[in-house]
Amino acid sequence: MNKVKNIENLKEFKEGLFSVQDEAAGLTAIILNPKKQEKILDACSSPGGKTTYLAQIVENDAEIEAWDIHEHRTKLVEETAKRLGVDIIKTEVKDATIYNEENYEKFDKILLDVPCLGIGVLKRKPDIKWQRKKEDIEEISKIQMQILQVCSKYLKPKGELVYSTCSILKEENENIIRKFLEKNSNFNIKQIELPKASKNERNYFESFLKDEFLQVYQNEKTDGFFICKMIKK
């Protein structure tokens, strides 16, 4: 089998016949389980792979808001959506750490694929291990907690929220969720439901389910990824 290079130059890619993302990353959209006609927020959306996958799941029949802190990054989401023929995504330059009363209990589903140290993608970006310092963990975890605290207020009662990172550090993942739940008694963790595999087979990711979380460690098939789903009472 020949290896394909420069996929973005393929005619089929340009025509929006397919998109590419890591399988573990794509699980965030599947686990969020968006439904048609729902109001959905992707608060850290660039470059748009997960956002457009959400749109695909609902068959382009919902309201999706896609935020990012930089305009050039929201443009990436717009370009991805345009290439794929998705027209239900509204992009906005917005800092997800800053609360906006207008969005209070506005959304049925929220995806928070928050900024992280990227320790789960070392096989693709090996230079990361030379760039990170111990003090970076405390700094990024503060941002992650702030995004979760703020955006949780935008979720409707009975709404569902997925928190994820491409990291394997407890300080960015499990510890964040534990601290959040201690401060927010109106949220509970919801059991993650993985897609069914073929008959008589287990889903590959079942082995990575740990208590209430999905913690995928970098391997030959996927990046390292953490996913937790919560529901608002």
C-alpha positions, 0 to 999 in steps of 0.5 A, a space after each residue: 500500500 502506497 503512503 499518501 502525502 499532502 492529503 490536503 492536495 487531493 481532489 477528494 479532500 478539496 471537494 469535502 468528501 472526507 476529513 482527517 483526525 485522530 480516532 481518539 480525538 473524534 470520540 469527543 464528538 461521539 461521546 457528547 452525542 449531539 442531537 438534531 435541533 439542539 444548541 451546541 457550543 464548542 468553546 475551544 474549536 479551532 481548527 474545526 475538526 471536532 466542530 464539523 464532526 458534531 455537525 456531521 453527526 446531527 446531519 447539519 441540523 442544529 445550531 453550533 457556536 464555535 469560539 476561539 480566542 484568536 480571529 485567525 483560528 476561527 477562520 480555520 474553523 470557517 474554512 473547514 466548515 466551508 470545505 465540508 459543506 457545513 452551514 450551521 456553525 457560527 464562529 465567534 472570537 471569544 475568550 472562554 475564560 471570561 463569563 458572559 451573562 448572555 450565554 447563561 443556560 443557553 446550550 443543550 450540549 457543550 464541548 470543552 476540548 481545552 488548551 493543554 500541554 499536549 503530552 498525548 501527541 508526542 509521537 507527532 510533535 516530539 519537540 513538545 518534550 523540550 518546550 514544557 517546564 514543570 511550572 507550565 502545569 500549574 499555569 495551564 491547569 488554572 486556565 482549564 479550570 477557569 474555562 470549565 467553571 465559566 462554560 458550565 454556567 452556559 449549560 441548560 439543566 439536564 444538559 451534557 458537557 464533555 471535557 477533554 484534552 490531548 494530555 495524559 497528566 492527572 493535573 490537567 485531567 482527573 484532578 480538574 474534574 474532581 476539583 470542579 465537582 467539589 465546587 459544583 454540586 449541580 453536576 454529576 459525571 455521566 457514564 461514557 458510552 462507546 460506539 459498539 464494535 462489530 459483532 462479538 468484539 469489544 470497542 478498542 477503547 474499552 480497555 482505556 476506560 478508568 472509573 468514570 473517565 476515558 484516558 487513552 495513552 499514546 499508542 501505535 493507533 491513536 494519540 493520548 487523550 482524556 475524555 470526561 462527560 458530565 450532566 447538569 442536574 
